[in-house]
Amino acid sequence: MNQQSPNLDGRYTMEPRNRFLSAVMSIVEYEIKRPGSTVTFLSQVDLSAIERVRAAAAQSGTRKPSYTAFVMKALALAVREHPYANRRLVRLPLLGPRVQRFTHIDAAVLIERELPDAPMVAFVDMIRDADGLGLDTLTSRLHDLAVSDASSNQQWAIFSFIINRLPRFLARWVIRLPVLVPKLWVQYRGGAFVISSPAKYGVDMIAATWPWPLGVSFGLVKDRPLVQAGELVVRPTFTLTLNFDRRLIAGAQAGRFYKRIVELLEAAETTLTD
């Protein structure tokens, strides 16, 4: 049977080389841990207390704390209560694997950048000493990071300069240096954890592996059925995800740490407010 081959001309194009794609590939392929090195916990979190705090802020005429601010505050307090979670594993050149213990609690946040030719771009910025900041301050700083550009955000200015101005091979090497140099990790990656959320795009949950020892994400906030005290109720919830490096934290310790984050969120009126 003779069958004419389809004409494929014009059905695809090859995009030009992209500096940001090269950089992102370098980070993902070099830094993200193998799936076998991590474990992921997921749970539905009752946000009734958080919604009451947000409603009270709206009634008083102040800015409602963002959900990311609540998660960041709860995570930072849980890390302070569980110091074994405030560490990362680093392979020092010639010295082999060592554990880097952080003395402060710096929250890393992934910030997206809408670039026409690079839809894969996100960079990391930090909120230092997050455990000592209130929800209002965290919300304000998160907003400032989201709307910042190269003129107001040094982290983004440095990141984009390295990618756009240095030769590709050198840019890939430079942006990976923090993984190998503990001081640079603190300066450009923060500490033990990163927070990311696709909730504003309608995503219910996310499970991912991160370069950080702890990766916390949450999904869309909406009413869902829950069973409380033997009764079926409807409550505002989101799915909270914790991805952790099993080489640093065993399951029982990680479980206690994760449980504490959930407890802090579900009692936000007394645990997270100033």
Backbone torsions as a table, in degrees:
resi	resn	phi	psi	omega
1	MET	NA	124.6	179.3
2	ASN	-93.1	127.3	179.6
3	GLN	-128.9	127.2	-178.1
4	GLN	-69.6	132.4	178.2
5	SER	-69.1	138.8	179.8
6	PRO	-66.8	147.0	176.4
7	ASN	-83.2	112.8	-175.6
8	LEU	-95.8	1.6	179.3
9	ASP	-61.2	133.8	177.3
10	GLY	82.4	0.8	-178.5
11	ARG	-89.6	-6.0	175.7
12	TYR	-158.1	163.1	173.1
13	THR	-134.8	157.6	174.1
14	MET	-101.6	119.1	-178.9
15	GLU	-70.8	152.0	177.6
16	PRO	-67.3	161.7	178.5
17	ARG	-59.3	140.9	-173.9
18	ASN	-124.8	122.9	-177.7
19	ARG	-64.9	-39.1	-179.2
20	PHE	-68.6	-37.6	176.6
21	LEU	-60.7	-43.5	178.8
22	SER	-60.3	-42.1	-179.7
23	ALA	-67.3	-45.1	-179.4
24	VAL	-63.3	-41.8	177.2
25	MET	-59.9	-39.6	-179.9
26	SER	-62.9	-43.5	-179.8
27	ILE	-66.2	-48.8	-175.6
28	VAL	-64.6	-46.6	-174.9
29	GLU	-74.1	-27.0	-175.6
30	TYR	-95.5	-35.7	-168.2
31	GLU	-100.7	-34.5	-174.2
32	ILE	-70.3	133.4	-175.4
33	LYS	-70.5	156.9	174.9
34	ARG	-65.0	144.0	-178.6
35	PRO	-54.7	-32.2	-179.8
36	GLY	-67.8	-13.0	-179.7
37	SER	-90.7	-4.6	-175.9
38	THR	-127.7	160.5	175.5
39	VAL	-132.4	147.6	-178.9
40	THR	-121.7	130.2	172.2
41	PHE	-107.0	144.3	176.5
42	LEU	-137.5	144.7	177.8
43	SER	-159.6	148.2	172.2
44	GLN	-80.5	131.5	-178.3
45	VAL	-112.4	128.1	177.3
46	ASP	-74.9	119.5	-175.9
47	LEU	-101.9	18.8	-177.4
48	SER	-58.0	-44.7	-179.8
49	ALA	-65.7	-40.8	178.5
50	ILE	-62.5	-42.1	179.7
51	GLU	-65.1	-32.6	176.8
52	ARG	-68.3	-38.6	177.0
53	VAL	-64.4	-43.0	-179.7
54	ARG	-66.2	-39.3	178.7
55	ALA	-66.0	-40.1	178.4
56	ALA	-64.0	-37.8	177.4
57	ALA	-64.7	-41.9	179.5
58	ALA	-64.2	-40.3	179.8
59	GLN	-66.3	-30.5	-179.7
60	SER	-84.8	-4.4	178.2
61	GLY	84.6	12.0	178.1
62	THR	-101.8	166.9	-179.7
63	ARG	-66.5	134.1	176.9
64	LYS	-70.1	131.6	176.2
65	PRO	-60.5	139.7	179.6
66	SER	-75.7	157.7	176.8
67	TYR	-63.0	-35.9	177.9
68	THR	-62.5	-37.0	177.9
69	ALA	-62.5	-42.6	177.5
70	PHE	-61.4	-46.6	-178.8
71	VAL	-63.7	-42.9	-179.9
72	MET	-62.5	-43.9	-179.9
73	LYS	-64.3	-45.5	179.7
74	ALA	-63.1	-42.6	-179.7
75	LEU	-64.8	-43.5	-179.7
76	ALA	-63.6	-41.2	178.7
77	LEU	-67.2	-39.2	178.2
78	ALA	-64.8	-38.9	176.7
79	VAL	-63.4	-40.3	178.8
80	ARG	-63.3	-36.5	179.3
81	GLU	-77.2	-22.8	-178.2
82	HIS	-125.3	80.8	-174.6
83	PRO	-59.3	-23.6	179.7
84	TYR	-65.4	-16.5	178.0
85	ALA	-84.2	-11.1	-174.5
86	ASN	-97.2	55.7	-177.1
87	ARG	-144.7	164.9	171.8
88	ARG	-144.8	158.3	177.9
89	LEU	-96.5	127.2	-179.2
90	VAL	-128.9	138.1	176.8
91	ARG	-99.7	99.7	-178.3
92	LEU	-77.4	136.6	178.3
93	PRO	-55.8	129.4	177.9
94	LEU	73.1	-17.5	-176.6
95	LEU	-105.6	-13.3	177.7
96	GLY	80.7	-167.1	-175.8
97	PRO	-70.8	134.8	175.0
98	ARG	-138.2	158.7	177.5
99	VAL	-100.8	124.9	176.7
100	GLN	-98.3	116.8	-179.9
101	ARG	-99.3	128.2	-178.3
102	PHE	-90.8	140.3	-179.5
103	THR	-97.7	-13.0	174.9
104	HIS	-121.4	167.7	-178.9
105	ILE	-114.9	94.1	-179.2
106	ASP	-104.2	127.3	-177.2
107	ALA	-93.5	123.6	174.1
108	ALA	-92.2	137.7	-178.7
109	VAL	-129.7	135.4	176.4
110	LEU	-86.3	128.0	-178.3
111	ILE	-116.0	124.6	179.0
112	GLU	-81.8	151.8	174.9
113	ARG	-129.2	125.6	-179.6
114	GLU	-85.9	94.5	177.8
115	LEU	-111.3	131.8	-173.4
116	PRO	-55.2	-40.8	-175.1
117	ASP	-101.2	7.9	-175.8
118	ALA	-145.7	75.8	-178.9
119	PRO	-73.9	-1.0	-177.5
120	MET	-95.9	5.8	-167.6
121	VAL	-86.3	126.9	166.2
122	ALA	-143.3	144.5	177.2
123	PHE	-127.9	165.5	-175.1
124	VAL	-105.8	138.8	171.8
125	ASP	-133.3	167.4	-172.5
126	MET	-122.8	149.9	165.3
127	ILE	-116.9	110.6	-173.4
128	ARG	-75.7	145.9	175.7
129	ASP	50.0	51.6	-174.7
130	ALA	-64.2	-25.4	-178.4
131	ASP	-68.2	-20.5	-179.0
132	GLY	-98.4	5.4	-177.1
133	LEU	-104.6	147.1	177.8
134	GLY	-82.7	169.3	-178.5
135	LEU	-61.9	-38.1	179.5
136	ASP	-62.6	-45.4	-179.6
137	THR	-65.9	-43.3	178.7
138	LEU	-61.4	-43.6	179.5
139	THR	-62.3	-43.3	-179.8
140	SER	-63.9	-43.5	-178.8
141	ARG	-69.5	-36.5	175.8
142	LEU	-63.4	-41.0	177.6
143	HIS	-63.7	-43.3	179.9
144	ASP	-61.7	-38.9	178.1
145	LEU	-65.8	-39.1	-176.3
146	ALA	-65.8	-33.5	-175.9
147	VAL	-101.6	3.6	-176.5
148	SER	-74.3	161.6	173.5
149	ASP	-137.2	-170.0	-175.1
150	ALA	-63.1	-25.1	-179.4
151	SER	-78.2	-22.5	-176.5
152	SER	-118.3	-6.2	-176.9
153	ASN	-128.8	106.6	-176.5
154	GLN	-65.4	-35.9	-178.9
155	GLN	-61.2	-46.5	178.8
156	TRP	-68.4	-36.7	178.7
157	ALA	-61.7	-43.5	-180.0
158	ILE	-68.0	-45.1	-178.1
159	PHE	-60.5	-48.4	-178.5
160	SER	-69.8	-33.3	177.8
161	PHE	-64.0	-45.0	-179.5
162	ILE	-59.3	-44.0	-176.2
163	ILE	-72.5	-40.9	-173.7
164	ASN	-82.9	-28.1	-170.8
165	ARG	-106.9	-29.8	-178.0
166	LEU	-85.8	153.1	171.7
167	PRO	-55.5	147.9	-173.2
168	ARG	-55.5	-45.1	-176.9
169	PHE	-64.3	-37.0	-179.9
170	LEU	-73.6	-38.6	178.2
171	ALA	-61.7	-43.0	179.1
172	ARG	-61.8	-39.3	-179.0
173	TRP	-69.2	-42.1	-176.2
174	VAL	-66.7	-44.3	-175.9
175	ILE	-71.7	-13.0	176.3
176	ARG	-92.5	-9.1	-176.8
177	LEU	-56.3	-40.0	-179.3
178	PRO	-56.2	-27.5	179.3
179	VAL	-64.5	-31.8	-174.5
180	LEU	-97.4	-20.6	-174.6
181	VAL	-116.0	109.7	-175.8
182	PRO	-54.1	-40.6	-179.1
183	LYS	-64.7	-40.3	179.5
184	LEU	-70.0	-31.7	176.3
185	TRP	-60.2	-48.2	-179.7
186	VAL	-62.5	-38.6	-177.0
187	GLN	-70.4	-40.1	-171.4
188	TYR	-114.5	-11.0	179.7
189	ARG	-122.7	-12.9	177.5
190	GLY	95.6	-117.8	-175.7
191	GLY	-133.9	-124.5	-171.0
192	ALA	-91.0	-14.1	-172.5
193	PHE	-139.4	157.5	175.0
194	VAL	-130.2	148.1	178.7
195	ILE	-118.8	133.8	177.7
196	SER	-143.8	144.5	177.3
197	SER	-148.3	126.0	172.1
198	PRO	-95.7	17.8	-171.7
199	ALA	-59.2	-37.6	-175.6
200	LYS	-67.1	-12.8	177.2
201	TYR	-98.1	6.8	176.0
202	GLY	89.9	13.2	-178.8
203	VAL	-83.6	128.9	-177.4
204	ASP	-73.5	-38.8	-179.3
205	MET	-157.7	161.3	177.2
206	ILE	-140.0	136.4	173.9
207	ALA	-127.8	116.5	-174.6
208	ALA	-144.8	165.6	174.8
209	THR	-109.6	135.8	-171.8
210	TRP	-121.4	162.3	172.2
211	PRO	-67.5	-22.8	-179.9
212	TRP	-81.6	152.6	177.4
213	PRO	-61.9	-30.1	178.3
214	LEU	-124.4	127.3	174.0
215	GLY	-124.5	121.5	-177.8
216	VAL	-116.7	131.5	179.6
217	SER	-137.3	157.3	173.8
218	PHE	-143.7	155.6	-175.5
219	GLY	-105.9	-160.9	-173.7
220	LEU	-63.9	136.1	175.6
221	VAL	-87.8	122.5	175.8
222	LYS	-160.8	166.9	179.0
223	ASP	-71.0	133.1	178.3
224	ARG	-141.0	156.4	178.2
225	PRO	-75.7	138.4	175.4
226	LEU	-134.5	154.4	173.1
227	VAL	-106.3	117.5	179.1
228	GLN	-130.2	127.2	-178.4
229	ALA	53.6	37.4	176.7
230	GLY	79.1	5.4	-179.0
231	GLU	-118.9	145.5	176.8
232	LEU	-83.7	121.5	-178.9
233	VAL	-130.3	163.8	176.2
234	VAL	-111.5	126.0	-177.8
235	ARG	-137.1	152.7	171.5
236	PRO	-70.5	129.5	-177.3
237	THR	-141.7	164.8	161.0
238	PHE	-139.1	164.9	176.1
239	THR	-92.9	120.0	179.2
240	LEU	-99.0	128.7	-177.7
241	THR	-116.7	133.0	172.7
242	LEU	-121.9	120.7	172.7
243	ASN	-109.1	125.0	-175.2
244	PHE	-132.3	155.6	-179.5
245	ASP	-81.8	109.8	-175.8
246	ARG	-70.8	-11.6	175.2
247	ARG	-73.6	-21.2	-177.6
248	LEU	-105.1	-31.6	-175.9
249	ILE	-132.0	128.5	176.1
250	ALA	-78.3	167.6	-174.4
251	GLY	-59.5	-43.0	-177.7
252	ALA	-65.0	-45.7	179.2
253	GLN	-64.3	-41.6	178.0
254	ALA	-64.5	-37.8	178.4
255	GLY	-62.6	-43.3	178.0
256	ARG	-64.5	-41.0	178.9
257	PHE	-62.4	-47.0	-179.8
258	TYR	-63.9	-43.0	179.1
259	LYS	-59.2	-38.2	-179.6
260	ARG	-66.9	-37.8	176.3
261	ILE	-59.3	-46.1	-179.5
262	VAL	-63.0	-43.4	179.3
263	GLU	-59.5	-44.0	-179.3
264	LEU	-63.8	-39.7	179.5
265	LEU	-68.1	-42.2	-175.2
266	GLU	-77.1	-11.4	175.0
267	ALA	-118.8	37.3	-170.7
268	ALA	-57.1	-30.8	-178.0
269	GLU	-61.1	-30.4	-177.8
270	THR	-109.8	-21.0	-173.7
271	THR	-101.2	-26.4	-171.9
272	LEU	-117.1	-9.7	-179.6
273	THR	-86.9	155.9	-177.8
274	ASP	-71.3	NA	NA
